Amino acid sequence: MSSRWRILLFLFIEFLKFFSSIAKPITPTPNSQPQYPCKPPYHSHYSFCDTSLPITTRAKSLVSHLRLHEKIRQLTDNTTGIPRLGIPAYEWWSESLHGIATNGPGVSFTGKIAAATSFPQVLVTAASFNRSLWFLIGSAIAVEARAMYNVGQAGLTFWAPNINIFRDPRWGRGQETPGEDPMVTSAYAVEFVRGFQGGNRKAGGKIRNGFGGERVLREDDGSEGLMVSACCKHFTAYDLEKWRNFSRYSFNAVVSEQDLEDTYQPPFRSCIQQGKASCLMCSYNAINGVPACARGDLLQKARTDWGFNGYITSDCDAVATVYEYQNFTKTPEDAVADVLKAGTDINCGTYLLRHTHSAIRCGKVQEQDIDRALYNLFLVQLRLGLFDGDPRKGQFGKLGPKDVCTSEHKKLALEAARQGIVLLKNNKKFLPLDKKVVTSLAVIGPKANNVSQLGGGYTGVPCNPKSLFERFQAYIKKTSYAAGCFNVSCDCDDGFDEAIHTVKEADFVIVVAGLDLSQESEDHDRNSLLLPGKQMALVSSVAAASKKPVILVLTGGGPLDVSFAEEDPRIASIIWIGYPGEAGGKALAQVIFGDYNPGGRLPVTWYPEAFTSIPMNEMNMRADPSRGYPGRTYRFYNGNRVYGFGQGLSYTNFTHKLLSVPNKISLLGAIKAGSSENILHQVRDGLDFIHVDEVESCNTLSFYAHISVINLGDMDGSHVVMLFSRVPKVFKGAPEKQLIGFDRVHTSSFRSTQTSILVDPCQHLSFANEYGKRILPLGNHILMLGDLEHFISIEIH
């Protein structure tokens, strides 16, 4: 063979190698590096590779270089590479709800990184009511995400957080959310997204985060670089999986404009406006007859009114459901046209990939519809630096295996679990136990010696998980275990005798009961709020056999009717740990033995079993006495409770003082020009509210409530300050009360600590009327802080 042919053959083989490498997804084989575009010398000359140009110019350039069939192949989560431009394939779908998870195909734990820090499930973290903790968790997960990307084990676009409202206690995915309150959920969304995307808790600048040193952070206009991309999901009014004959794939959520405005939408608005999220996921369900991914009015509202600057993805196969489950369109091509024209940019799944070309041939989709979608997608990839060359030479290129499962992250996971644990009952100060006087301990329950579901749904491979039983053994050498039930379903009592024998031999007893993912999960709602199967009988049998009152530990996300335990004097203490993550066992042991003073509060209402008579598909938040409907969540529910929103005990006693709060707020000078005279005239005629959009400058009305927290006990601890408001007059649709501010304050024994909560009357003292317009009642409002009440009058003059 001549030297010329050898050279040609060599070049051909090298071309095949290159083609193979760039055609692979961005989740390559273990121990490899991520593939990236704009590689010199052949593919770095394109204008979309020129980092000196604005990313908007680069995104337009990238779209212009693509042919139609190449454009269509970018409309799915697992995109195809474009060899002629040197652009590799990319997998958009990775998950990071409370740590890097295995759910999405973009993540692999086979490689240099075999585990990642597993933080508590979101509902547990929310129970801390600690904004800075939420930010730090988002920041830590982002570091591990970038580290995994750098070794080819993850993408850079992650579909978290889940910020739907935990509307119904039976919802299988409520565990993934920050709870039932729109204000708390909004605050969580802002903090997690800012931390995750590389933002600051303030505007721009640098922050020493403790997880990889100083990070240069983006400015608040949302147009600068991203460390990783967060996605606020599921937009909107999504909170039903599978209940009776209702399925999330075909469910039509009938939602009033009133509830949409002041319950379902606020978390998404905050996630976009304050959090600067770069992704929004539209949900499976329809809203008032139109599938969420085809609700152009809602998707465009996010862009035009809220300033959304990112891409919109469907939930997985949520484009297919438009036609195949919801029967909203007559053909697949119509479904494709509807979602693209509504503003959906990419389909998790293959429906757009398979049907867009025929939709174009039918004239239902134009190429410019695709160009718009690709522009939004490429903008986010450019902000992530995916077209800036070798990522190892970039800002985050040095992150790697050493930055995953670090001691700092493990400590943060432990702190999150400790702060989220909620003490619900503690008769005669039974807890904390003194380990010096506990000679033996029995731990009972099928979840007590199982590490597989400590994190709940959307979990990855934890760093170093240990069971609750193992953690108790570290405190009490003589610790014994019996399952009692073979699994959480607890369908039979065959294990009861062994459990009772174990209990009789022990000095103190801990019973672990509650839920796991066999009872509540994605695509699985509950039918009952009681403990599953024969768990209640197990708890009662153990309590009867024990020498001393027992400690009941409750697992799972969904609220439970444990009235029997609350009323049973043989059960001294009840602790909710939810899904506490890899460090949950250690956190629980520290709480029980007094090394940590619990301070968590429930982020959801715990209803009695009778609530299950309410249809889960009933979306109305507000009570309707005329038809016996009690309403939902603490803001509107008027029925009995097992435990209330915000409930939680401590080993010490706290009290409050309102140090400084105004008694009156005058709207004089704050009303828009041209509205004042008309409003004054209406007030004289008996009008007792104004529309918030008539207030020209809400900021001028804001004030601080200055608060003192006093620790009256002999143990240091943190206390969650919760400030509520209530309208004393009867306004149709007004909440029973609503949370307007919170803070977690650490206070030493017999000392006091001061804090301040900013109150914006336009936001915090208003609510939506039946037309979905926010109104601000005039006259007296009541601010409530524990047992304290303070009247503040809003006046027009």
Residue, then its C-alpha position, 0 to 999 in steps of 0.5 A: m500500500s502506498s504512503r498516500w493510501r496509508i495517509l488516506l486510510f489513517l485520516f478515514i479511521e480518525f474521522l470515524k473515531f471523531f464521528s463516533s465520539i461526537a455522536k455519543p450522548i453526554t453521559p459517556t462511558p465511565n472515567s471519560q471526559p464530557q464531549y464538547p463542541c467548538k473543538p479546535p482546529y476544525h470546529s472552533h471558527y464558527s461565530f457561535c464559538d466566539t466568546s467575545l460575542p453576546i450570547t444572543t448573537r451566538a444563539k442566533s448564529l447556532v440556529s442559522h447553521l442548522r438544517l431542518h432535520e438537524k433542528i428537529r433532532q434537537l427537540t428531544d431530551n436526548t439530542t443527536g449530535i451534528p458531526r459536520l459542526g462538531i456538536p456532540a449529542y446532549e442529554w437534557w434530563s438529569e435530576s437533583l431534587h435533594g442530591i444528584a439522583t438516578n432518575g434521569p438518564g443524564v446521570s450515571f454512578t458508574g465511573k470515577i464518582a460512585a456516590a453523591t451526598s443525599f440530603p433530606q427529602v425536600l419536605v424535611t428540609a422545608a421543615s427547618f424554615n431556614r432560608s440560608l440552609w436551603f441556599l447552601i444545599g442548592s449550592a452543594i448539590a451544584v458543586e457535585a453536579r459540575a464535578m460529575y459533569n467534568v468526569g462525564q457522569a452528568g449533564l448540566t441541566f437538572w430538573a429540580p426543584n418541585i414547587n407544586i403546592f402540597r394540596d392534598p395529604r394523599w398526594g404521593r409526591g408531596q414529599e418532594t415539595p416544600g409543603e402547602d404554603p405558597m409563601v414558604t414554597s416560593a422562598y424555598a424555590v428562590e433560595f434553592v435555585r439561586g444556590f444551585q445556579g451559582g447565584n448569590r443570596k443578594a445581587g451579584g458579587k462573590i460568596r464564600n460558600g465552603f464548597g469549593g472556595e469562592r465562586v464568581l456569581r451571575e448578576d440578577d438580570g438572569s443573562e449571565g453564566l450559569m454553574v448548572s441549570a435549575c428547572c421549576k416544575h411542574f407548571t401548573a396545578y399539578d398534585l395528583e398521581k393516580w387516584r381512583n379513576f383519575s390519572r395525572y396523564s389525563f387529569n383536568a384540574v379545574v382551578s378558579e382564577q382566585d386559587l390560581e393567583d394566590t395559591y398555585q402560581p406564586p411559587f413559579r412567579s418567585c422562582i422566575q422573578q427572584g430565583k432567575a430559574s433558567c428552565l420551566m417544566c410544564s405538567y401532564n395535567a390540563i388546566n381548565g380543559v387545556p393541557a398545561c404544555a399547550r396553555g400559551d397564555l400561561l407559558q407566555k405570561a411567564r415570559t412576558d409578565w414574569g421575565f422568564n429567560g430560559y427554556i420550557t420543557s415538557d414533563c416526560d411524554a407530556v406532549a404525547t399525552v395531549y393527543e393520546y391521553q387527553n384527546f385534546t387534538k385530532t392528530p399527533e401533528d396538531a398536538v405538536a403544533d399546539v405545544l410549540k406555538a404555545g411556547t414549549d421548547i423541548n419534549c422529554g420524550t420522542y413525540l416532537l422528534r417523530h411528528t414535527h416533520s409531518a406537522i411541517r408538511c401539513g402546514k401546521v408548524q413553521e420552521q420559525d416555530i422551531d427556530r424560536a424553541l432552539y434559540n431558547l435552548f441554545l441560550v441556556q447551553l451558552r450560559l452554561g459554557l457548553f460552547d466555550g471550549d474545553p470545560r476542564k479549562g473553564q471556571f469550574g473545570k477543576l471540580g472532580p471526585k474530590d469535591v463529591c461526598t466531602s466532609e463539608h457536604k456530609k455535615l450539611a446533610l446532617e445539619a439539614a436532617r437535624q433542623g428538619i426533624v419535628l418533635l410532635k409530642n413529649n409528655k412530661k419531658f420524656l425526651p431527651l434520654d440520658k444515655k448514661v442511664v439507658t442500659s438497653l434499647a429496643v428498636i422496632g419497625p421494618k424501616a428501622n434497619n433499612v437504608s434503601q429509602l432514607g432519602g425518599g423519591y428522586t434519590g441517588v447513591p448515598c455517600n455512606p448511609k447507615s440505618l436508624f438501628e445502626r446509629f442507635q447502636a453508636y449510643i447504646k451498646k446493648t441495642s436490639y432490633a426486631a422488624g415486627c412487620f416484614n415490610v411497611s405494608c404490614d399485612c400480617d402480625d407474624g412478627f409481633d411476638e418476636a417484637i414483643h419479646t425484644v421489647k420486654e428485654a429492653d429498658f427503653v423502646i423506640v418504634v419506627a412506623g410510617l410510610d415508604l415509597s411502596q405507599e407514596s411515590e410518583d404515580h402512586d397516591r394513598n387512599s388512607l391517612l392511617l398507618p399502613g396495614k397492621q402498623m397501628a396494632l404493632v405500635s399499640s402492642v409494643a407500647a403495652a409490652s414496654k416497661k416504660p412509655v415508648i418513643l414513636v418515630l414516624t417516617g414518610g412524607g404524607p401526613l398521618d392520622v396518628s390520633f391514637a398515639e397522640e392520645d395514648p399515655r403509653i406513647a410518651s413522645i412522637i417524632w416525625i423524621g420524614y425521609p431524612g437522607e443519608a445522615g438521618g439516623k445520626a440526626l435522630a439519635q442526636v435528637i433523642f439523646g439530647d445532643y441536638n435540641p429539635g426545632g423543626r415545624l410541620p410544613v403541612t397540615w395533618y388531617p384526620e382520616a375523615f378527610t379522605s371522604i373529600p374527592m382528591n380531584e377537588m381543586n378548590m382551596r377555599a371552604d364552601p359550607s353550603r356543600g360541606y366542603p371544609g377547604r384545604t391547607y391551614r389557610f382555608y381549612n375549617g375542620n379538625r386537625v391531628y397536627g397543624f401547619g407550623q406545629g413543633l416542640s422543643y426541649t426548651n421554652f421560647t416566648h416572643k416580644l414585638l419590639s416595633v411594629p407600626n399601628k397604621i399605614s397610610l396609602l396617601g401618596a401611594i395611589k396611582a395618579g388618576s386613581s386617588e380621587n376615584i378611590l376616595h369617592q368609592v371609600r365614602d360610598g362604603l368601599d372597604f378595599i383597593h386593588v393592589d394594581e392601583v398602588e403605584s409604589c408598594n415598596t414605600l409601604s413596607f415596614y419591618a416587624h422587629i421581634s425579640v425571641i427569649n429562651l426561657g429554658d436551660m438548653d440552647g436551641s433554635h426557634v422558628v419565628m412565624l408571623f401570620s396575618r388575618v383580616p378581621k372583617v368578613f371578606k369573601g375568600a379571605p384566608e383564615k390566616q396566612l404566613i407573611g414571614f418567618d425566620r429560624v433564630h438560635t438563642s442561648s439558654f436564658r438569653s434573647t435574640q432579636t430578628s426582623i421580618l420585612v412586611d410588604p402590605c401589597q403582597h403579604l396583607s392582600f389576597a386574590n378576589e374571585y376574578g384573580k385580582r389581588i385586593l388589599p382590605l382597608g381597616n384593621h389587620i391582625l398580625m399574629l406571633g405565637d399568642l401575641e396579636h397586634f392590630i395594624s390599620i390600613e387607611i386611605h388618608 
